[in-house]
Amino acid sequence: MLMTSTRTCDIPKAYDRLTLAATLRVARLLCFVFILGCDSTPKNEVRIERTSYWQWQDITGRQIETAHYVIYTTVTDNDSVQRFARVMEGAFTQYASLVPAIKPDERKLNLHFFATHDEWARYTIATTGKDAEAYLSVLNGGYAVKDEFVCWLSNESDTLTTAAHEGLHQFVARYFRTRLPPTLEEGLACTFETYTFTDTVVTFNPTKNPRRQAALRNAIDGNYLIPLDTLVMIHAGDLRDRDPALRESYYAQAWALAAMLREKPAYRLSFLAMMRAAALGDTPIEIGRNDGSQLYHPDRIRPFLQRYVAPDWKTFQADYDQAVRDLADKPTTDPQP
């Protein structure tokens, strides 16, 4: 998730008429609309509730509605769109499990899933205003801005990983009244980067992440782990111009922190209570309003964590240090039968 200032959006004007090429594309897309609009849903696919034609400027595609999302896409491969929808719906179920007190409202979350980088870049320039340069610097997949996710189909595996990560930011932007500590939110997003498919479900593994595990090992070996007291106060944007290895360490350490809170029995219940309080806005220590401004109070983060999950900071720090080393040493491949 990019940490930027408040942004304004320029709303583009639609073209008055389609070109011949666009008209032909519409005909092809209507065929896909018919296919995805069928009632029959194989067990390994997400049910499509509604499919219709969609156009933005001279870019044409489909608007596809699932249980919790509206997907605006120019991707014409139905299998790719289904996998994208499956990952996002599966992730949404897991996001919601972190805050069972929250009931999703009737407004579905918007996903823009472009077939090409050029389409993605045009949409980004037109809709993110003065922040466009920062978003265009994204090298893989896409980004979340407020409660919208925008991506393009690069390498599909990378795109789906990015989508599941950014989807957590999108979920928090929609459903949380007060801010989470930025590092914790980033770490939680990282816990959705590793997933597996079966015929019926998408399963996420919060404590397995080869990229983050490698970054932890490199930081340990290179002696550049970020101290916990510093880690919890900063956000990803603070490291934008720093060494790439240090940025990788930040994300990996954030992942380790979030994985510990989610999975370690000693912390899980208090972690869920903290998530509930932030989502409902029911906490005496407010880090910042979740209003899209990205403003927060770093000096309140440690007291916030101490209230909910870390009353004994020294013990908390020792547990975190051990979690970092355990995750760095954890095998990144499943054992052979």
Secondary structure, DSSP 8 states (H G I E B T S, - for coil): ---------------SS--HHHHHHHHHHHHHHHHHT-S---TTS----EEEEEEETTEEEEEEE-SSEEEEE----HHHHHHHHHHHHHHHHHHHHT-TT----SS-EEEEEESSHHHHHHHHHHHSGGGHHHHHT--SSEEEETTEEEEE-SSHHHHHHHHHHHHHHHHHHHH-SB---HHHHHHHHHTTS-EEE-SS-EEE-TT--HHHHHHHHHHHHHT----HHHHTT--GGGGTTS-HHHHHHHHHHHHHHHHHHHH-HHHHHHHHHHHHHHHHT--SS---B-SSS----GGGHHHHHHHHT-SSHHHHHHHHHHHHHHHHHS-SS----
